[in-house]
Amino acid sequence: MLLKDAFVIDVTGDGRNLVLSYGPCQFPTLGFIVERFWEIQAHEPEEFWTINCTHTSDEGTASFGWIRGHLFDYPCAVVLYEMCVEEPMATVQNVRNQEKLKYPPYPLSTLELQKRASRYFRMSSEHTMKVAEELYQAGFISYPRTETDNFSPNTDLHAIVREQVEHPVWGAYAHRLLTPEERLWRNPSNGGHDDKAHPPIHPTKFSRGESNWSPDHNKLYELVVRHFLACCSQPAVGAETTVEIDIAGEQFTASGRVVLAKNYLDVYRFDSWGGTLLPTYNIGQQFVPTTLTLDSGVTRPPPLLAEADLLSCMDKAGIGTDATMHDHIKKLLDRCYATKDENTRFSPTNLGEALVMGYDEMGYELWKPYLRSMMEADMKSVSIGTKSKSEVLESCLQQMKACFLDARVNKAKLLDAMGTFFARSSRPINETQNPVEAVRPCAACHESEMVLKQRQCRNVVWLPGFISEASVTNQVCPICTPGPVYKIQFKFRRRDIPPNFDVDHLGCVGGCDDILKELMEISRFGSRSQAATPARGRQTPNGARQGPPRQDLHTNIRPVGQLNNENPSVMHSQGFRSTHTQNPSNASDAGQVLCTSCGEPCILRIANTDANRGRKFYKCQDPGCGFFKWEDELENAMPGGRRGRGSSRQAPASASAGRRGGAQARGRRGRGRNADGGMFVSATGDTVSGCCFTCGDPSHFANACPNRR
């Protein structure tokens, strides 16, 4: 009621009267959605590299994965990759053959029915229960609200199966199940749950499909029948083979599986258990891989919570019961706290996120499942007689009353969180707002002020994580626009900043402060090598930073995963890095080449495009500067300068490059074909002829070179 008077909240969009409510079940459910959303927003993609190889024989192709998985250190990955390229002979170290079983599911409980209907048919849990209730009322399935996942020994399971023999789709399987010679029958496993009231969900009447059934009625009835037949069946049997190989000290592995007997998979079409057939390998066998690649990838954030995953989270945390979980999820959608997409994945609305942020700011975790889980445990104690109803009721009332009184005292924090997302209303409220200090107008919306807070707004500037104190001053930056942009007096923690920086600094967050930008870069990348570097921004209890993607203070930051500053790697137009960068101090024996735009010394690079491979050029160190000049053009323009690129004294690139340098050496990670016909492909996708790194002879590798020293 307080929030409805204080803010203009129109999230329904259809004129419905909005109800803002707190519930000890609905809010922890919302907390799961918001927490996953914050994890996604806090994720910072990080590039990694991995080595993969394949081997093709007459029996087929095997794909081997690197046992290290992947590395985030690019130079280290390159070194290991090129060790494998120089000594590509693979030796089979181990071959394991073993039988694997894939067991059928446990008998069907309400929670599993909701999760599987959501996963298989994209049906909401609320709609699933509605359809299941109608099937139950018509007598086709048993009572759909049950936590039991094991059948009583007194249940005549064969009679239930016998009713399905006449069905045109799964009737033949039901007949096989009842035939002793098939040896397909297996008593259902015990899932370990029994509510002592109702059996697992199972079919109670045969039907080929009724005329008044919707497609969802048919789907749910089919799921119940197939699930019951599956849980009475033998597990699927497969033969799994694992092959481990060694290439230059690096271990790789490949796995294959063949299904020997599908058994329950014949009727339970919702499960799959595929695999690939590996060629035959023997311990000690040697071969040259057909391909050997250095591939790159980027870490990805977790996906939004799907409804089946949300139900699992609620079940593990003890939020609600199997029969009420779908009601809590529907309540979130009705209250406009969350939305659900066509893939049944949930996202919090601004309203839902603001409420969770507000309660989190108060310092207690009403959006966490702990309080409700404790209540559920106490109610279970009442049901088994270890606690009295009055005792549990009194304890719950005391806990909730304490939370309510505390929320009234700290309601300004809830108002503050709502103010992040919603405009204030003109209706008067009797609340004393916390004073805020404006720093500058928001550069994104040009309507609101950006203020110094411990929690973030929708548009924020992330400051270095090693700030111990910060306060807004009255000094206005004369450079930054739109203004006024007030300067901030910072105090840094000495142990977290380089020794050449002062602890006290009067800085500007408008973008003109080079010192603050440099510290920002140190804070951003230093944590990769220093695990103790504090994270920036307010953290959720699990360490995820809240809110949307940040507006960084320093936008011209080099990509993650570079080499050191004296020899940075650079992303070229073709999408790969060159490790042949040279220091500008020794890039030219005729002196440094200065950028004509900014006057800074340029750095020397080696081109790796098809048209100019091996050709050297100068480029400004500033990524935003467009200065570019070919080295040979500068040399030809210099009277009495150095020898040009077409000089007769220049040796072939492959021979003069040397064992560790040059356009054809390690850094280029080229593609080549050895004498045995093995193809070696790099992540760059270059198409160059392979040859010895030492003498340039294409008939052998450097490790077998007669000129090797």
N, C-alpha and C positions, 0 to 999 in steps of 0.2 A: 504494500500500500504506500509506503514511503517513496519507493522508486517511481511508482506510477505518477505521483504528484510532482516529483522533482524533475522528470525528464520527458521529452517527447519520444515516445516509444511506439512506433508503428511498424511492427515486424510481421503482422499477419497479412497485410495487403488486401484483405477482403472485408474490412470493416468489423471483424469479429471483436468482441470485448476480450481484451488480453488479460489473462490471469497469470500473475507472477507468484509462484509457490515454491516453498522448500519442502522436500520430503527426504527422510533418512535413507530411502532406497533410490529415488530418482536422481538425487544429487551425486552420490557415488557413481551411479551409472553414467551420468554426464561427465564426471571426473575422468573416467576411462577414456571418453571420446576426446576431451580437451587435452589430456595429458599426451595422448598419441599425436594430436595436432601440434602441440608444442614441440614434441620430439622432431617432427617433420620440419617445422619452421627453424629449429635450431641446427638442423643438419648442415654441415659444410662439406660439399663434395671433395673427395681427395683422390688424386690419380694414383693408380698402382700399375705394376707390370707383372706379367707371368710368362713362363715358358711352356709352350705346348708342342707336342710332336705327334706325328701319325706314322703308321707303318702299313703299307699295302702289300699283300701277298696274294697268291692264287686263291686263298680261302676267304679273302675279304680285307677290310681295313679296320685297324685298331687305333683308337685315339687315346693317347697317354696324357695324363695331367700331372703337373709338377707337384711333388709331395709337399713343397713349401707353401703351396697355395698361390700367394702373390707377395710381392715386396713393394713397399712404398718408396724405397731408395732407388732412383733410376740408375745412377752410375753403378751401383752394386749389381743390379739386375743385368745391366749390359755386360759387366765383367763375367758373370756366371754364364750368360748366354753365349758369349764368344768363346769361353772355355769349351762349351759343348760343340760349337761350330768347328773349332780347331781339332777336337778329338770326338767325332760324331759316332764312333762305333758304340752301339748299345749292347749291353750284356744282360741277359735274363737272370735275375738274382733269385726270384722265388715265383712259384706257381701254386696257387691254392684252389682246390676244388672242394666245394661243400654243398650239402643240401640245405635249402632254405624253405621255410614254411610261411605262408601268409594266411593268418587266421581270420575266420569270419567275424563279423561284429557281434557284440553282446546283444541280448534281447533288448527290444526298443523301449526306452523310457521317454517321458515327455520332452525333456531337454534335448535328447538325441533326435527326436522327431523334428523339433524346431530347427536345430542346427543343420540337419541333413536336408530338410525341405528348403532352407535358405541357400545351402551350398549347391544343391542339384537343380532346383527349380526357380531360384531367386524369389521365393515366397517369403513375405514378412512373417515374423513369429506370431504376430497378432492374427493375421489372416490364416496362418496354418492352424492355429487353435480353433478358429471359427469353423473352418472346413472339417477338421477332425471331430469337432463337437456334433456337426450335422451328420457325419457318417456314423458316429456312435448312436445318436438318437434314432437313426434309421436301422440300426442293428447290424451294420456291416463290420464294425471294428469294436474292440473292447474299450473300456473307459480310458480316454486319452490323457487324463491328468494323474500321472503316477511317477513315482521315483524308483520303482522296482525295476531291476534289470536282470532278474533271474527267475526261472519258472519253478513252481512247486513240483516236487516229485509226483504229486497226485494228478498233475495235468496230463490229459491224454493228448500228447503232441501228434501222434500218428493220425488221430481222428481229424485234427485240424488240417493236416497235410492232405488227407484223403479227400476233403471237400474241394480241393483245388485241382484235382486230377483232370477234370473236364474242361479246364480253361484252355482256349486255343493258343495262348502264347506261352505260359509257363506250366501248362498241364503236363507236358511230356517230362519236364524236370521233376515235377512232384511224383510222377509215376516211378521214375528212376530212384528217387529218394526212398520210396517204399519197397523197392526190390532188393532183397538181401544180397543177391549175386553182384549187384553193383558196388556194394560196400561203400556207399556214399553217406549213409546216415551217421550222425554224430550228435550226441546229446548237447544241447546248448551250454555254453560256458556260463559261469556265474560271475556277473559283473560286480557283486559285492554290495549292492544296495537293495533294501527291502523296506518299503514303508508300512508293511503289515496290513495294507488295506486293499490294494489292487494289484493284479498281475501285470507283466509287461504288455505293451500294446501289441495286439495280434488280430488277424482276421477272424470274424465270428460267423460270417455268412458268405457264401459263394456269390460272385457277380461277374458277368461279362462286361459290365458297364450299364448303368441305368439311364433311361431317356432324359431324366431331369437332372442329371449330373453335369456340372461344368467341367471344363478341362482340368481345373485344379482338383476337383473331386476324384477324377480318374487317376491323376498323377499321385495323389496322396494314398489312395487305396492300393495302387500298384506298389508304392514304396513300402507300405505296411506288409503286403503279402510277400514281396520279394525279400524283404528283410527277415521275415519269419522263416522262409524256406532256407535262406542263407545261414542263419544261426543254427539250423539243424543239420548242417552239412559239414563234410570234411574240409580241412584247410587246403588251399592251393599248394602245390609242390613245385619247386623249381631247383635247378642246378646253377650255382653261381661260381664263376671263375674269376680270380684276381691274379693279374700278372704284374710283377714289379721288375723294373729294369734300371740299369745304371748307365748314365752317359757322363763321362768326365767327372765322376764323383757326385753328380746330381741324380737324385732318385725320382723316378716317374712311375705312375701306376695306371692301370686300365682294368675295368671290370665289365663283365658280360653275364647275362642271365638268360636261361632257357626255361620256359614253363613246361614242366613234364606232365602235370595233371592240373587242370583248371579247377575242378571240383566246384566249390561254391561260386566261383567267378562265372560259371556258366549261367547262373540265374541272377546274380547280383551285378547287373550291368553298370552300376554306379561306381564300382571299384575297378581299377586297372592295375596290372602288374607286368608291364612290358620290360623289355631289355634288349640288348644287342648281343649277337653271337660273335665271340672273339675267334680269331685264327688260333691254330694250335701252336703253343710255345713250350719249350723244354728248358729246364734249368741249365745254364751255361751257354745256351744258344746266343749267337751274335748276329747282329744285322745293322744296316745303316738306315736310319729313319728316312722316310720318303719326304717329309717336311719337318722343319724345326723352326718355330716362330717365336718371336718376342712380341707379345701382344699387350696392349694397354687397356685399361678400363677405369671406371670412376665409381667410387662407393656411392650407393644410392640410399635414400632415406627409407624408413619402413613405410608400408602403405597405410592408408586410413583404415580404421577398424571396420571390418565387415561384420554383418549381424551375427554370423556364426561365431566369430572371434569374441564379439561383445558378450554373447551368452556364456561363452567359456570363462571370460573374466569375471562375470557376475557369479557363476557357479563356484569358481575357486575362492572368491572373496566371501562367499556366504551371503550374497545380496539377494533377498527374495527367495522364493521357492520355484520349483519347476513349473508350477501352475500360475505363478504371478509375474515371472520375469518379463514376459511379453507385454504385460500391462505397464511396467515401468518404462520400457523402451517406447511404447506408444505415447506415454505421458510426455516424454521429452519432445516428441514431434508435435504433439498437440499444444504444448506450451511454447513452441518455437525456440527451444533451447538448442536444437540440433536439426540437421537436414539429412536425408538419405538419398543417394543417387541410384541410378538404374542398376548398379552393381552391388547394391545393398551395403554400400560403405557410408559411414557417418562422418559429418563435419560439424563442428560447433558453429552456431550463429554468433553474431556479435553479442547478442544478449546472453547466450549461454556462457561464452568466454568471459564476459564482464562479471557475471555472478561468481564464477569460480575464482577469478582474479580477486574480487572483493573479499570473499571469505578467506582466501589464502593470505591477503594482506593483513587480515585481523590477527593472524598468528596461530590459528588453529585450523584443523583440517576436516571441516564438515563435508568437504567434497571428496574425502577419502573414505574407503569402506570400513575403517576400523570400528567406528561407533556402531554402525548397523550390524556388523559381523558379531560384535559383542552381544548385541541385543538378541540376534538369532540364536547364538550359543546359549544365552540364558533361557530363552523360550524352550529350547530343546531340553534343557535341564529340568524345566517345569514338567515337560511331557514325560520324562522318565522318572520324575519324583525326587530328584536330588535338590531342587530348590522349590520354594513356594511361590505362588502367583503374586501374592502381596509383596514379597521381598523383591522380586524382579521388577514389578511395576513401580515400586518406590524408587529403586535404583535408576531405572530409565527416566522417570520424571525428574529426578534430581539432576541427572546429566543434561537433559534437554533444557531444563530451566536455567542451568548455569550458562549454557551456550546462548540462550535467548537474551539473558541479561547482559552478557558480554557483548553480544552483537548490538544491543541498543547503545551501549557505551561507545563502541567503535564504529557506529554506522557511518560516520564521516568517511571512513576508508572505503566502505561499499559505495558511497556516493562518488568518491574520487575515482574508483574503478569504472563505474558507469559513465562518468564524464569523459573517459577515454574514447567511448564509442558513440555516445548519444548527446544531443544538444539539450541544454537546460530548458525547462519550460518556464513560462511566465507566471505560473502559479507559485505563490510564496510558500516557502518551507522554513521551519524553525530549526535550521541546522547551521552550525558554525563551521564554515569550510576552512580547511588548512590553507594558510597563505602560501602562495607559490611565487617564485621569482622568475620573471620572463627573461630569456636569454636572447631570442631573436624571433622574427616571424617565420612561420613554417614555410620552407621553400617548395613544399609539395602542393599544399592547398592554398597558400597565401591568405588564409582567413584566420588561423589560430596562432597563438604564441607557442614556441617551444620552451619548455621549462625544465629546470634541473630537478630530477626525481630519481629515486632509487629503482622504480619500476618504469617500464617503457611505455611510450605512447605508440600509436600505430605508425608514426613517422619518427624515427629516432636517429641520433648520431651516437654510435657506440664508441665510448672513450676507452683508453687503455685500462686493463684490469688491475694495474698496480697503483691506482690512485687511492690514497688514504683519506684525503680531504679535498673538497671542492666547494667553492662559494662564488656566487655571481657578484661582480663588482659594478660600479657605476661608469666605468670606462667603456667608451664605444669604439669599436674598431673602425678606423677611417677608410678601410679598403673594401671590406666585404659588403655585398648587396644581395638581396634587399635588406635594408637596415631598419632600425638600428640593431647591430649585433653586439651584445655586451660581452666583454671579456670575463674570463673565469680565472680565479686564483686557485691553482692546483698545488697539492702537496703529494709527492710521490714517495713510495717506499724505497729507501735507498738500496735494499738488498735485491730489488727486482729490476733496477734500471742500470744501464752501463755507467761506469765511473765518470765518463766525460759529460754526463748530464747533471744539472742541478736538481736538488730535491724540490725547491720552490720554483714555480713557473707561472707567470701571468700569460695565459694563452687565449686563443680565439678558435672557436669551433666552426667558423664560417668557411674555412678552407685555405686561409692565407698563412697559417702558422706551420712553418716547415718543421720546427722542433716537435710539435705535437703530432704531425703526420709521420715523422720518423719513429717516434715512440709507438704510434699506432701500428706501424709495420712490424716493429719488434714484438709488440704484444700479440700480433696476429700470427706470426710465423715462428716466434721463439718457443712457443709451447710444444712444437713438434719435436724439439730436441730436449726441452726442459719440462718434464712432466709436472714440476711443481709450480709452473706459471699459473696464476689464478685465472679463472675464466672470466669473461666480460659479461656484464649484464646480470639481472636477477635470475636466479636459477629456481627451477621447480625442485621438489624434494628428490627426484631421481636424477638431478643434474641437467635436465633439459632446459634450455633457455626459452622463456615464453615470448609470444608475440610473433609478428610477421617478419619477413626478411628485412634486415637492417639497411639503413642508409649509411654507408661507410664514409668516414672522414677523408680517407685517402683512396682515390679511385684508380690511380696508376700504379698498382702493385703488381709485381711480377708473379707469374703463376706458381702454384705450389709445386714443389718437387724439383726446383732448379739446383744447379751446382752452386759453388760459392760465388760471392760478389765479384771477386777478381776474375772469375772465369764463368760468367753466367751462361746457361743454356738458353736458347731463344726458340720460340715457336715460329717456324717458317710458314709460308703460305700453303705449303702442302700438308701441314698438320703434323710435322715431326720435329724433333729437336736435333740440333747439330752440336756435337761435343768438341768441335774443332775451333771453338772460340779462342782467340788469342788476346792477351793483355795489350791494351793500346800502347803501353810503354815500349814493347818490343815488337809491335806489329809491323813496323817498317824500319829498315836500317837507314832510311833517309829522314827519319824524324816522324813526329806525330802528325796525323791528319786531323784538322779541326773542323767541327761542324760549322757551316756557313750561316746557320740560323741562330744557334745559341752559343757558339764559340767553345763548346766542350770538346775534349778529345774523343775521337771516334774509336770504335772497336772493329777489328778485322774479323770477317767471317768467311766461310767457304760455302759456296752455293751447292745445292744438291738437287737442282731441277734437271730435267732431261736435257734442256737446251744449253745449260751453263754448268754442268756438273764439274766440280773441281775448280771453278773460277772464283777468285777471291774478290771481296768487295768490302767497302767501309760503310758503316752505319752508325748513326748517332746513338749514344747510350740511352737517351730519353725515349721511351716507347711511343710517346706522343709526337715526336719529331719525325719528319718524313725525309731527312737527309739520307742520300744513298749515292755511292760512287764506286765504279769498278776500279780495282787496283791497277789493272793494265792500262786503263785510260789515263790514270794519273801518271804512270811511269812513262808512257809514250809522250805525254805532254811535257815531261821534264827534260831539259837539255842535258845530254850526257848522263841521263838517269840510268836506273838499273835495267837489266835485260828484260825485254818484253816477254809476253806470254808465248809468242811464237818463236822464240830463240831456238836455234839448232842445238844448243847445248842442253836444252831441257830433256831429261829422260822421260820415258813413258810413265804415265801416272802410276800404273800398277807397280812398276819397279822402283820408282823413286820415292814412293810414299813411305816405305820403311815398314817395319813390323808393327809399330804402334801409332803411326801418324799418317796423314795424307788422305786424299779423297777416297782411296780404295782400302783404307785400313780399318781397324776395329770400330772406330767411332761411327763409320757410315753404316754398319750393320747391313751389308748388302745381301743380295740374293745370288746364289751361285749353284753350280752343279758340279759335283766331284766326278772322279773317274768312274765310280760305281753307279752313276746316274742319280744320286740323291740330291733332291732339291732343297735349298736352304733359303727360307723366306724371312725377311725382317718385318717389323711392325711398320716400317716406312713404305713398304710395297715397291721398293726400287726394282727395276729390271736391268741388272748389270751382269756381266759375265763374271763367274767366279774364277779365282786363281790363287796361287800361293801368295801369302802376304809378304813374303821375303823377296822372292825373285820374279814373281809375276807369271810363272808357268802355270797354265790352267790344268795340267795333268795331275797335280798333287796339291795337298795342303801344306801349310807351313811346318806342321809337326813332322812331316816326312821329307822336308826340303833338304837336298844334299848340301846346300850352301848355308844351312842353319848353323849358327855359332852358339 
